[in-house]
Amino acid sequence: ARHGTGVMATLLVRVPRHTWTCALQQRLAAHPAHCCPHPASRAHASSPRSSKESIAHWASRQPTAVTLRDLCEIGLDHKRRRDHGVFLHEELRIRIAQRLLELQQLPYGLPEREGIGTVIRWYTEHLMSLEEAPLPKGARQDEAFTSLLTRIFEEHTEVIQQLAFGVQDLMAELGPGYIQVQPEVDSI
């Protein structure tokens, strides 16, 4: 089921509706100081991961079932804002990596087509930017992390259009034969 468009709908609310819980609040309450069990900042790591390693690492992780409403409510709570930033620092990497794997595994050569390949490059850049971003622990890191999220959100506005370009390219290539693959492409 589609939950709308936009960075939050595409990256964070890609969990079946029946599993939505306020897991974010439970997770933050249980581990407020260390929501991110893996190195939060790859910038200081002795051997940074390659993009392929980062995608594999984060895509293998289980995303937290959370509603957009919960995200907004917790994000607006100034007392919990830093905890929320720590959560997003990890959770966005999980969600972006999982979308990357999905895009890379599309059939009919779609990942190599211009629009979809563009989205794959953007998501890879976003993932690596999040890998390099320091964990938001102070005012300066909070501001930098907020700027990064704003940039990702603004750049995400063209994702749906770019994905459509890739599908249109496949339609043009297959011509009338597209009707045979359309149900599978539409289900993506």
ChimeraX attribute file (.defattr): number of C-alpha atoms within 10 A of each C-alpha:
attribute: neighborCount
match mode: 1-to-1
recipient: residues
	/A:1	8
	/A:2	9
	/A:3	13
	/A:4	10
	/A:5	13
	/A:6	16
	/A:7	19
	/A:8	17
	/A:9	15
	/A:10	18
	/A:11	19
	/A:12	22
	/A:13	22
	/A:14	19
	/A:15	17
	/A:16	11
	/A:17	13
	/A:18	7
	/A:19	12
	/A:20	16
	/A:21	14
	/A:22	16
	/A:23	15
	/A:24	20
	/A:25	18
	/A:26	11
	/A:27	14
	/A:28	18
	/A:29	13
	/A:30	11
	/A:31	13
	/A:32	17
	/A:33	11
	/A:34	14
	/A:35	22
	/A:36	16
	/A:37	8
	/A:38	9
	/A:39	13
	/A:40	21
	/A:41	16
	/A:42	19
	/A:43	14
	/A:44	12
	/A:45	11
	/A:46	7
	/A:47	8
	/A:48	14
	/A:49	14
	/A:50	10
	/A:51	15
	/A:52	10
	/A:53	11
	/A:54	19
	/A:55	23
	/A:56	16
	/A:57	15
	/A:58	20
	/A:59	20
	/A:60	12
	/A:61	15
	/A:62	11
	/A:63	19
	/A:64	20
	/A:65	18
	/A:66	20
	/A:67	22
	/A:68	13
	/A:69	10
	/A:70	16
	/A:71	18
	/A:72	11
	/A:73	11
	/A:74	17
	/A:75	17
	/A:76	12
	/A:77	11
	/A:78	10
	/A:79	10
	/A:80	16
	/A:81	15
	/A:82	21
	/A:83	23
	/A:84	23
	/A:85	21
	/A:86	23
	/A:87	21
	/A:88	24
	/A:89	23
	/A:90	22
	/A:91	21
	/A:92	21
	/A:93	27
	/A:94	26
	/A:95	24
	/A:96	24
	/A:97	27
	/A:98	22
	/A:99	19
	/A:100	22
	/A:101	14
	/A:102	14
	/A:103	20
	/A:104	16
	/A:105	12
	/A:106	14
	/A:107	12
	/A:108	12
	/A:109	12
	/A:110	20
	/A:111	21
	/A:112	15
	/A:113	18
	/A:114	16
	/A:115	23
	/A:116	25
	/A:117	18
	/A:118	17
	/A:119	22
	/A:120	23
	/A:121	13
	/A:122	17
	/A:123	22
	/A:124	20
	/A:125	14
	/A:126	22
	/A:127	24
	/A:128	18
	/A:129	18
	/A:130	24
	/A:131	22
	/A:132	16
	/A:133	19
	/A:134	20
	/A:135	24
	/A:136	24
	/A:137	13
	/A:138	10
	/A:139	10
	/A:140	10
	/A:141	16
	/A:142	18
	/A:143	12
	/A:144	16
	/A:145	23
	/A:146	14
	/A:147	12
	/A:148	16
	/A:149	20
	/A:150	12
	/A:151	12
	/A:152	19
	/A:153	14
	/A:154	12
	/A:155	14
	/A:156	20
	/A:157	13
	/A:158	13
	/A:159	21
	/A:160	15
	/A:161	13
	/A:162	18
	/A:163	21
	/A:164	13
	/A:165	16
	/A:166	21
	/A:167	20
	/A:168	14
	/A:169	15
	/A:170	18
	/A:171	16
	/A:172	11
	/A:173	11
	/A:174	13
	/A:175	10
	/A:176	9
	/A:177	11
	/A:178	14
	/A:179	12
	/A:180	10
	/A:181	14
	/A:182	13
	/A:183	10
	/A:184	10
	/A:185	16
	/A:186	8
	/A:187	7
	/A:188	10
